Amino acid sequence: MYQLLRLAFLLANLPTFNQIPNEELLLAFYHGLRFDFSAILLINIPFIFFSLAPASILHQDKYQRFLKILYFAVNVPFILLNLVDTEYFKFIGRRSTNEVTTITQDIVAQAGQLMQHYWYLWLILIILIFALYTLYPTKFPYQPQRGRRKFWQVVVLALATVILIRGGIQYKPIRVSSAFNYEPPVIGNLVLNSTFTFMRSLNKRTIDRARYFKSRQELLQTIHFDPLKSTKADSLPVRDNVVIIILESFGSEYTGVENQGKGYTPFFDSLATQGLFFRNNYANGRRSIEALPSILSGLPSLMDNPFMASAYQGNEIYGIGTVLQTQGYYTSFYHGGANGTMSFNAFAKLAGFAHYYGLDEYPANRLEADFDGNWGIFDEPYLQYVAQQLTQQPQPFLTGVFTLSAHHPYTLPAKYRSTFPKGPLKIHKTIAYTDFALKQFFKKIAQEPWYSNTLFVLTADHTQQVYRKDYKNRLGYHKVPLLFFKPGKPLGNIHNNKVTQHADIMPTLVDYLKIPTNKLLPFGRSVLNADNKGQALIYSDGIYTLVRPDYITELHPNGKTQLLRYKLHGYRKLKNEPEIIKKQYSRELEAYVQYFRNAMLDNNLYFWLHPGKPAIAP
């Protein structure tokens, strides 16, 4: 039944999939079985449970009628949902999630029109229900069973059900994002079924539609966003390689360059003096899973759930890899942890990184010696491995690297346990170790011919344990370093005291490389642009925050805004809020919030690519 529904989905949306080879489409049906088993068993847990009644009860006619009613009550709504998605997908570009519960009122109001316009879906539903009714077994021979045999049957059935709902015995259960590991990513919508995406989103909080602006034009003017501005390059592209290094938990609090020399990162500090270092940089989130969308795609984390664990993880998204692949770049991403951790591999693929190297790809002969016993490969051997890999990649290349040693339980290789300075927090030693590993990495690659024409971007995914009192506030919890380093070449006379954020990295790379693109979002700005005074967007505890060099604007859940005076990784309250500035900054923050919420709900972050779809304003 679900494979037939998948076929209907394909036929109804052929323009989306018509460029995909037939063999890949057939594989999508094969891989879809995994998600079908998971979804069907998950929603039928009540039916399975009541079917385990003692034989003397199970074979009573009334009990069988109860089971039959339960079976259809559970399954028919989801068959309808999959049918609806054959058409609804054309509007939102993804399978339905629990967001459909937020538009119930609209559905009821438009019920008559919807039934009239999509009458054929109801006809197909009736046919499918009739088929199910006909195929449903009606006779069950009574076979008394011994208690021990019944017990083992239940155990085996329960075990098989759990394994199939998980999608196998792998490290983590399958998620919606697991379907987007196949090429091209859009085929993930065919691999999935709507029952799976709906059920997996039930524990995910949805976002509400924002209505601060009535027109798209007014909203875009408020945040000064022209989606086509970067499609016009003013010079020939720069063919430099790019390496983005994301340092696990490498918060600003631990660096010496940002704390009057009192830190645990002597090599990073020395590197910061040679490159373009921004002292007012902030992560757009607090978790590793939130870092990649911000860094690689310019999408800040402005909702309770990370993008890759939200109801919207199937939304259309592009990354720096997508842009650079069109320019002939070889794209790769490296993380020494288990493949699938934090959905790094899935998002890297969405962001245009064609090659992913995780724990599974690490050389088997070195795995036992270099494994940290918890998360993956220690930073020093892993960065040496990455350095070796880079020498074999065709140029120009774009490479992302994510370290992991500065992660709880903060394990160090045995030979280094007494090497690094001991700070008041356990993480301090591992930060020093990561800094040492970084030094060895640069020492190795500095001898390579491609080193001098490579731009390095170094930042942290998020902060971690906080010890210094001045960092213990909402801004301090997001304070991470940001460094652009080009060996032997200054990056211009840039005002490095401007406020920056993770979401600025992608537009900065596009600006530096002089590459035309229409895949930039409005949340980030190039830090190389002298006219850009800088800003950062943060969402925490239900509060949206816009950080500017002079003021911080907060939008609270009750709709009220507050203005605070900005200071480095902190703020102070104002006795008198300047009303003109408060009104301007409040409107700008509301514009960003409305853009994010409405575009996420409508799967239309790149509205200019889809003129016929809803666009950010109600």
Secondary structure, DSSP 8 states (H G I E B T S, - for coil): -HHHHHHHHHHHTHHHHTTS-HHHHHHHHHHHHHHHHHHHHHHTHHHHHHTTS-HHHHTSHHHHHHHHHHHHHHHHHHHHHHHHHHHHHHHHSS---GGGGGGHHHHHHTHHHHHHHTHHHHHHHHHHHHHHHHHS----------HHHHHHHHHHHHHHHHHHHHTSSSSS---GGGGGGSSSGGGHHHHS-HHHHHHHTTTS-------S-S-HHHHHHHTT--TTGGGS-SS-----EEEEEEETT--GGG-STTTTT-SS-HHHHHHHTTSEEETEEE-S-SSHHHHHHHHHH-----SSS-GGGSTTTTS----HHHHHHTTT-EEEEEESB-TTGGGHHHHHHHTT--EEE-GGGS-HHHHHHHB-SSSBB-HHHHHHHHHHHHTTS-SSEEEEEE--SSSTT----GGGTTTS---SSTHHHHHHHHHHHHHHHHHHHTTSTTGGGEEEEEEES------SGGG-STTGGGB--EEEE-TT----S--TTSEEEGGGHHHHHHHHHT---S---TT---TT-TT--B-EEEEETTEEEEE-SSEEEEE-TTS-EEEEEEETTEEEE-SS--HHHHHHHHHHHHHHHHHHHHHHHTT-TTGGG-TTS--S--
